[in-house]
Amino acid sequence: MAGSNPLVLPAEMSIIEVESLQTQFQAALAGQDSLIISASHVERIDTAAMQLLAALCLSCCQQHRPVVWQDPSDIFLMSARLLGVSSALGISTDAQ
């Protein structure tokens, strides 16, 4: 079964939400061949939340599960580039 319902990231992502986000990610992966993540609403993301996303993407890669990003916000892309995790997330930030 392919992933069809995107996991929608909240506007604010911080260390406070990391545990809850990790639970959501695990649930989203259950029984799915891929993971679709909508990052279009992200307005603020801290290092801990970005590290969680990077770990999730690396885990998916190791399990041969593609991660598809839907319309990541400019702030999300800029944060990924500044934190040096674009490659781990599997996203291109060349246009930023």
C-alpha positions as CSV (number, residue, x, y, z in Angstrom):
1,M,0.0,0.0,0.0
2,A,1.5,3.4,-1.0
3,G,1.3,6.4,1.2
4,S,-1.6,8.5,0.1
5,N,-2.6,10.8,3.0
6,P,0.0,13.4,3.6
7,L,1.3,14.0,7.1
8,V,0.7,17.8,7.5
9,L,3.4,19.5,9.6
10,P,2.2,22.3,12.0
11,A,3.1,25.9,11.6
12,E,5.2,25.8,14.7
13,M,7.6,22.9,15.3
14,S,9.8,22.9,18.3
15,I,11.4,20.7,20.9
16,I,8.2,20.9,22.9
17,E,6.3,19.0,20.1
18,V,9.1,16.5,19.2
19,E,7.7,13.5,21.2
20,S,4.2,14.1,19.8
21,L,5.6,14.5,16.3
22,Q,7.6,11.3,16.6
23,T,4.4,9.4,17.5
24,Q,2.6,10.9,14.5
25,F,5.4,9.9,12.2
26,Q,5.4,6.3,13.4
27,A,1.7,6.1,12.9
28,A,1.9,7.6,9.4
29,L,4.5,5.0,8.4
30,A,2.5,2.0,9.7
31,G,1.6,-0.1,6.8
32,Q,2.8,2.4,4.2
33,D,5.4,2.0,1.5
34,S,6.2,5.7,1.4
35,L,5.7,8.8,3.4
36,I,4.2,12.1,2.1
37,I,4.9,15.1,4.2
38,S,3.3,18.5,3.7
39,A,5.5,21.2,5.0
40,S,3.6,24.1,3.4
41,H,2.4,25.6,6.7
42,V,5.7,25.6,8.5
43,E,6.5,29.1,9.8
44,R,9.0,28.2,12.5
45,I,11.0,25.1,13.1
46,D,13.8,24.6,15.6
47,T,16.9,22.4,15.5
48,A,15.4,19.5,17.5
49,A,12.3,19.3,15.2
50,M,14.5,19.4,12.1
51,Q,16.8,16.7,13.5
52,L,13.8,14.5,14.1
53,L,12.7,15.0,10.5
54,A,16.2,14.2,9.3
55,A,16.3,11.0,11.4
56,L,12.9,10.0,10.1
57,C,14.0,10.5,6.5
58,L,17.2,8.6,7.1
59,S,15.3,5.7,8.6
60,C,12.9,5.7,5.6
61,C,15.9,5.6,3.3
62,Q,17.4,2.7,5.1
63,Q,14.0,0.9,4.8
64,H,13.7,1.8,1.1
65,R,10.7,3.9,1.7
66,P,10.6,7.1,-0.3
67,V,9.8,10.4,1.4
68,V,7.9,12.9,-0.7
69,W,7.8,16.5,0.3
70,Q,4.7,18.5,-0.7
71,D,5.1,22.3,-1.1
72,P,7.7,23.0,1.7
73,S,7.5,26.6,2.8
74,D,10.3,28.9,2.1
75,I,11.1,29.1,5.8
76,F,11.2,25.3,6.0
77,L,13.6,25.2,3.1
78,M,15.8,28.0,4.4
79,S,16.0,26.3,7.9
80,A,17.0,23.0,6.3
81,R,19.7,24.7,4.3
82,L,21.0,26.7,7.3
83,L,21.1,23.6,9.5
84,G,22.8,21.5,6.8
85,V,20.1,18.8,6.7
86,S,18.7,19.3,3.2
87,S,20.5,16.2,1.9
88,A,19.4,14.1,4.8
89,L,15.8,15.3,4.2
90,G,16.1,14.5,0.5
91,I,15.1,18.0,-0.6
92,S,16.7,20.5,-2.9
93,T,17.2,24.1,-1.6
94,D,19.2,25.3,-4.7
95,A,16.6,28.0,-5.5
96,Q,16.8,29.4,-1.9
